[in-house]
Amino acid sequence: MKKFLRRTWGRYSKLGKGRKKKQTWRSPKGRHNKMREKEKGYPALVSVGYRKDKSTRGTIDNKKPVLVNNIKDLLSIKKDEIAIIGRVGKRNKIEMAKKARELKIQIQNLKIENILRKPEDKKNNESK
């Protein structure tokens, strides 16, 4: 899937230089804008033809995303679904990560290895 970004997002910090959430699409409206005129060598405009297939639309790796807020929700996930952790504290995230690794459930917005390694590293550093 093509990532459509604002024309000058890399030039100014207020438009998204180093800020992913600010890099949203805005249609170019300038009088002599080369991108609006669809000149060769400039980024593509959002237009008909870039949409995903109806079967894969709204999916992540061909799996249906499911919002998970606790371990009970995590246990109810099926094979063709992928977990997305909602607004959960750090302690619950660690517990959910352990359970997900145990049940071999994929979590989209959490790196399970990283979150489970950090508490162990702190314990090792304190004992030294």
N, C-alpha and C positions, 0 to 999 in steps of 0.2 A: 504494500500500500504506500502510495506517495505521501510524503509529509509536506503539507502546505504551510508555509510560514510567511509572515509579513515581509514586505519588500526589503526594508532596511533594518531588520531586527538585529543584525550584527553590528550596526553602527552606533547605536545609542543604548545605554543601560536601561532607560525607561521603556524602550520597546522590546527588551528581552535579551540583551547581551549578558549572558550568565544568569538569566532568569527564565526558566522553562515556561512558567505559567503566563508570562507576558508575551510569549512568542506566538500568540494566536493569529489566525488568519484575518486580515483586513484587505478588502478589495482595493487595488490601486486606482486612484481617481485623478491623478495629476494630468495636466494638459499634454505634456510631452513624455509621459511615463512609458518607457520602453517595454516594461512588463505588461502594462495594459494594452499596448499595441501589438503584443505577442511577437516581439522581435526575437530572432534567433539568438541563442546564447543566454537568454534570461529565464528565470524560473517559470514554471508552468502556472497558469491560473486555475482556480477551482472551476471546473466545468463538467458538463454531462460526459459520462464515459469513465469517470474515475471511481464510481461507486462499486462497492463489493457485490459479489453474488448474493442473492437473497438467502441462500442456505448458510453462508458463512457470516452474514451480517450480525453483529451483536455478540460474536463469540470470540474467545481467546484460545488459540491453538485448536480450533474446532470443538471446544468445550464450552458449555454454558456457564457463565460466571454467577456465583452465588455469594451473597453478602453473609459473612459469618461474624457474630458478635460474642459468642461463647463456645465452650467445648461441646455443649449439647447440639448446637447448630452444626459444628464440625463433624460430629458423628453421623449426621443425617445426609451427608454428601454422597452422591452416587458416582459411578465410574465415569460418566460422560459430563461431569461438572468439575469446575475449578473454583477453589475458595478465594475470596477476597476479604481480608480482615477489615472490619469496620473500625469505629472509634473505640479502641480497647487500650487499657493501660499496659505498661511494660511487663508487669508480673503475669498478667493473663496472656500476653503475647508469647512469653516464654513457655508457659504451660501448653498453649495451643500448638506451638511449634514442636514441642516434644511429642504431643499426641499425633500431629500430622506426619511426623517422621515415622512414628510407630505404625500408623495405618497406611503409609505411603500415599498421602494426599498432597497434591500440589497446591501451594499457596502463591498466588500471583504477585502480591505486593509485599512480600516478605522473604528475605533470604534466610532460610531455616538454619543453615550451617553457621552463618555469621551471628545470629541472635543467640544461638545456643553455645557458641564458643566464648563469647564475651564474659559471662558470669564465671566460667571456669578459669579464664585468664586472670580475673581479678583475685580469685581465691588463691591462685598460685603465687601471685605477686605479694599478697599480704603475708603469706606464710614464710616468705624469704626474708 
